[in-house]
C-alpha cells in the first residue's frame, strides 16, 4: 500500500508542519504492512509558477503545435496526477503563510486541476481515498480569538481536498507555533504547550486511522 506525502513548508529544520506529518507518517507505517511512501516536496523544491498557464494553453492546442513550455507543463501535470492516482492514501503538510494558503500548494492544486482526470464536476482519480491534512498556524485564529477569521487557508484547502478531489479527509491543526519565537506571544506559553501536545496526539491518531481507513477501503 502506498502513501503520497506532499510537504509545502519552505523549511526543513524547525518546520512544525513537517514534524506533525512525521508523526502521522510513522504511525501509518507502523499500522500497515508492505508500505511505501512517495514524497513530493513542493516547499523547498517549488513547482514552476508559470506552469499552470502553459498547461492550460497546452490543453487547448493540438499536440503537434505545442511549444516546448507547453509540452513540459503538460508532462508535469500528468506526473502530478499519476502520483495521486497511484497512491492509496494521502498526507498533506501545509503551513499557513501570511493568513493564506501556501503559494506552493496553490500552484500544486492549480496544476492538478488542469488534468482532465481531476476536473471539477467529474469523479476525480482521488475520489473516496483517505487522507490527512496537517496545517499549522503561527498565531491562533480560533473562534473567540481577536483574529478569528484570519485563517483564509484551511477552509479553501478543505474545499479542494474534500469537495473537488473528494478525499475522505481528516484535518490536524496546531496553533501558536510562533510562541517562543515572537516575544509578543510569551503570555501564551502554557497554552501553546498544551496545543502542541494535543496536535501531536491527534497526528498520531490520524496516522493510525488513515491506515485503518485505507485497509477498510482495500477490502470493500
C-alpha positions as a Python dict, from the first residue, in 0.01 Angstrom:
ca = {
    (1, 'X'): (0, 0, 0),
    (2, 'X'): (128, 347, -83),
    (3, 'X'): (107, 686, 83),
    (4, 'X'): (165, 1007, -113),
    (5, 'X'): (309, 1279, 110),
    (6, 'X'): (312, 1643, -2),
    (7, 'X'): (514, 1897, 202),
    (8, 'X'): (469, 2271, 141),
    (9, 'X'): (688, 2420, 415),
    (10, 'X'): (975, 2638, 295),
    (11, 'X'): (1189, 2496, 577),
    (12, 'X'): (1327, 2157, 668),
    (13, 'X'): (1485, 2227, 1008),
    (14, 'X'): (1233, 2356, 1259),
    (15, 'X'): (929, 2301, 1039),
    (16, 'X'): (629, 2228, 1260),
    (17, 'X'): (413, 2103, 974),
    (18, 'X'): (682, 1851, 879),
    (19, 'X'): (716, 1743, 1241),
    (20, 'X'): (344, 1673, 1274),
    (21, 'X'): (336, 1496, 939),
    (22, 'X'): (630, 1283, 1052),
    (23, 'X'): (423, 1164, 1348),
    (24, 'X'): (127, 1075, 1124),
    (25, 'X'): (351, 903, 870),
    (26, 'X'): (531, 698, 1134),
    (27, 'X'): (202, 575, 1275),
    (28, 'X'): (76, 492, 925),
    (29, 'X'): (390, 289, 861),
    (30, 'X'): (352, 109, 1195),
    (31, 'X'): (-8, 16, 1117),
    (32, 'X'): (31, -101, 758),
    (33, 'X'): (226, -385, 602),
    (34, 'X'): (417, -376, 275),
    (35, 'X'): (402, 4, 296),
    (36, 'X'): (556, 255, 55),
    (37, 'X'): (579, 634, 90),
    (38, 'X'): (609, 857, -217),
    (39, 'X'): (724, 1210, -133),
    (40, 'X'): (694, 1538, -317),
    (41, 'X'): (841, 1847, -150),
    (42, 'X'): (680, 2148, -314),
    (43, 'X'): (804, 2388, -45),
    (44, 'X'): (1180, 2355, -88),
    (45, 'X'): (1159, 2231, -448),
    (46, 'X'): (881, 2456, -583),
    (47, 'X'): (680, 2384, -893),
    (48, 'X'): (724, 2643, -1172),
    (49, 'X'): (490, 2936, -1117),
    (50, 'X'): (419, 2972, -1490),
    (51, 'X'): (346, 2603, -1549),
    (52, 'X'): (-28, 2636, -1494),
    (53, 'X'): (-71, 2890, -1774),
    (54, 'X'): (134, 2673, -2009),
    (55, 'X'): (-65, 2364, -1908),
    (56, 'X'): (-396, 2535, -1982),
    (57, 'X'): (-264, 2653, -2316),
    (58, 'X'): (-143, 2301, -2394),
    (59, 'X'): (-491, 2167, -2331),
    (60, 'X'): (-629, 2399, -2598),
    (61, 'X'): (-350, 2334, -2850),
    (62, 'X'): (-306, 2032, -3079),
    (63, 'X'): (-19, 1817, -2954),
    (64, 'X'): (198, 1873, -3260),
    (65, 'X'): (159, 2252, -3228),
    (66, 'X'): (252, 2283, -2862),
    (67, 'X'): (552, 2488, -2757),
    (68, 'X'): (832, 2328, -2553),
    (69, 'X'): (698, 2509, -2244),
    (70, 'X'): (350, 2371, -2306),
    (71, 'X'): (480, 2018, -2351),
    (72, 'X'): (684, 2043, -2031),
    (73, 'X'): (386, 2177, -1833),
    (74, 'X'): (156, 1910, -1973),
    (75, 'X'): (405, 1642, -1872),
    (76, 'X'): (432, 1787, -1521),
    (77, 'X'): (54, 1789, -1479),
    (78, 'X'): (37, 1428, -1593),
    (79, 'X'): (309, 1327, -1347),
    (80, 'X'): (140, 1501, -1053),
    (81, 'X'): (-195, 1336, -1120),
    (82, 'X'): (-34, 999, -1185),
    (83, 'X'): (113, 1023, -833),
    (84, 'X'): (-231, 1095, -690),
    (85, 'X'): (-398, 822, -894),
    (86, 'X'): (-142, 557, -797),
    (87, 'X'): (-148, 634, -423),
    (88, 'X'): (-378, 458, -181),
    (89, 'X'): (-375, 737, 80),
    (90, 'X'): (-256, 1096, 118),
    (91, 'X'): (-72, 1312, 370),
    (92, 'X'): (-62, 1687, 303),
    (93, 'X'): (153, 1908, 528),
    (94, 'X'): (73, 2271, 452),
    (95, 'X'): (151, 2567, 683),
    (96, 'X'): (-46, 2892, 695),
    (97, 'X'): (157, 3174, 539),
    (98, 'X'): (51, 3539, 577),
    (99, 'X'): (-304, 3436, 669),
    (100, 'X'): (-348, 3237, 347),
    (101, 'X'): (-264, 2918, 164),
    (102, 'X'): (97, 2848, 78),
    (103, 'X'): (166, 2966, -277),
    (104, 'X'): (341, 2635, -336),
    (105, 'X'): (28, 2438, -253),
    (106, 'X'): (-190, 2675, -459),
    (107, 'X'): (30, 2615, -765),
    (108, 'X'): (16, 2241, -697),
    (109, 'X'): (-364, 2244, -676),
    (110, 'X'): (-399, 2453, -992),
    (111, 'X'): (-175, 2215, -1187),
    (112, 'X'): (-359, 1906, -1063),
    (113, 'X'): (-698, 2051, -1157),
    (114, 'X'): (-563, 2123, -1508),
    (115, 'X'): (-564, 1747, -1574),
    (116, 'X'): (-896, 1618, -1713),
    (117, 'X'): (-887, 1336, -1456),
    (118, 'X'): (-926, 1595, -1179),
    (119, 'X'): (-1161, 1846, -1340),
    (120, 'X'): (-1435, 1984, -1111),
    (121, 'X'): (-1769, 1821, -1185),
    (122, 'X'): (-1618, 1485, -1271),
    (123, 'X'): (-1532, 1190, -1045),
    (124, 'X'): (-1163, 1251, -974),
    (125, 'X'): (-886, 992, -955),
    (126, 'X'): (-869, 1060, -580),
    (127, 'X'): (-1237, 1002, -503),
    (128, 'X'): (-1304, 807, -184),
    (129, 'X'): (-941, 762, -84),
    (130, 'X'): (-839, 854, 273),
    (131, 'X'): (-616, 1149, 351),
    (132, 'X'): (-483, 1369, 630),
    (133, 'X'): (-423, 1742, 606),
    (134, 'X'): (-173, 1876, 860),
    (135, 'X'): (-174, 2253, 888),
    (136, 'X'): (0, 2484, 1135),
    (137, 'X'): (-51, 2847, 1232),
    (138, 'X'): (191, 3090, 1393),
    (139, 'X'): (-94, 3262, 1576),
    (140, 'X'): (-438, 3149, 1683),
    (141, 'X'): (-745, 3221, 1471),
    (142, 'X'): (-994, 3000, 1654),
    (143, 'X'): (-1349, 3118, 1731),
    (144, 'X'): (-1344, 3380, 2005),
    (145, 'X'): (-985, 3491, 1949),
    (146, 'X'): (-906, 3853, 1846),
    (147, 'X'): (-813, 3738, 1494),
    (148, 'X'): (-1093, 3491, 1440),
    (149, 'X'): (-1149, 3452, 1067),
    (150, 'X'): (-795, 3547, 965),
    (151, 'X'): (-715, 3190, 861),
    (152, 'X'): (-801, 3210, 491),
    (153, 'X'): (-631, 2881, 404),
    (154, 'X'): (-787, 2588, 587),
    (155, 'X'): (-1141, 2627, 455),
    (156, 'X'): (-1013, 2665, 97),
    (157, 'X'): (-789, 2358, 128),
    (158, 'X'): (-1081, 2157, 263),
    (159, 'X'): (-1294, 2262, -35),
    (160, 'X'): (-1024, 2146, -276),
    (161, 'X'): (-935, 1822, -99),
    (162, 'X'): (-1280, 1720, 28),
    (163, 'X'): (-1523, 1862, -226),
    (164, 'X'): (-1329, 1887, -553),
    (165, 'X'): (-1091, 1593, -512),
    (166, 'X'): (-1342, 1400, -294),
    (167, 'X'): (-1080, 1273, -48),
    (168, 'X'): (-1201, 1123, 280),
    (169, 'X'): (-1015, 1386, 481),
    (170, 'X'): (-904, 1428, 842),
    (171, 'X'): (-757, 1767, 944),
    (172, 'X'): (-493, 1812, 1215),
    (173, 'X'): (-417, 2172, 1316),
    (174, 'X'): (-159, 2317, 1552),
    (175, 'X'): (-188, 2682, 1655),
    (176, 'X'): (54, 2926, 1822),
    (177, 'X'): (370, 2784, 1665),
    (178, 'X'): (535, 3128, 1697),
    (179, 'X'): (512, 3120, 2076),
    (180, 'X'): (873, 3110, 2192),
    (181, 'X'): (980, 3285, 1871),
    (182, 'X'): (780, 3607, 1888),
    (183, 'X'): (816, 3774, 2233),
    (184, 'X'): (473, 3934, 2191),
    (185, 'X'): (322, 3589, 2237),
    (186, 'X'): (509, 3494, 2555),
    (187, 'X'): (190, 3518, 2759),
    (188, 'X'): (58, 3214, 2574),
    (189, 'X'): (347, 2980, 2654),
    (190, 'X'): (145, 2733, 2861),
    (191, 'X'): (-145, 2733, 2618),
    (192, 'X'): (91, 2678, 2326),
    (193, 'X'): (246, 2379, 2501),
    (194, 'X'): (-99, 2228, 2552),
    (195, 'X'): (-193, 2291, 2189),
    (196, 'X'): (131, 2130, 2072),
    (197, 'X'): (73, 1818, 2282),
    (198, 'X'): (-288, 1795, 2164),
    (199, 'X'): (-189, 1833, 1797),
    (200, 'X'): (76, 1563, 1831),
    (201, 'X'): (-179, 1327, 1984),
    (202, 'X'): (-421, 1399, 1701),
    (203, 'X'): (-148, 1347, 1440),
    (204, 'X'): (-67, 1010, 1598),
    (205, 'X'): (-433, 910, 1595),
    (206, 'X'): (-487, 1046, 1242),
    (207, 'X'): (-197, 841, 1107),
    (208, 'X'): (-336, 524, 1261),
    (209, 'X'): (-688, 594, 1142),
    (210, 'X'): (-557, 679, 795),
    (211, 'X'): (-411, 329, 772),
    (212, 'X'): (-730, 174, 908),
    (213, 'X'): (-948, 361, 657),
    (214, 'X'): (-712, 259, 379),
    (215, 'X'): (-729, -105, 481),
    (216, 'X'): (-1108, -87, 503),
    (217, 'X'): (-1130, 67, 155),
    (218, 'X'): (-900, -203, 13),
    (219, 'X'): (-1127, -482, 141),
    (220, 'X'): (-1453, -344, 7),
}
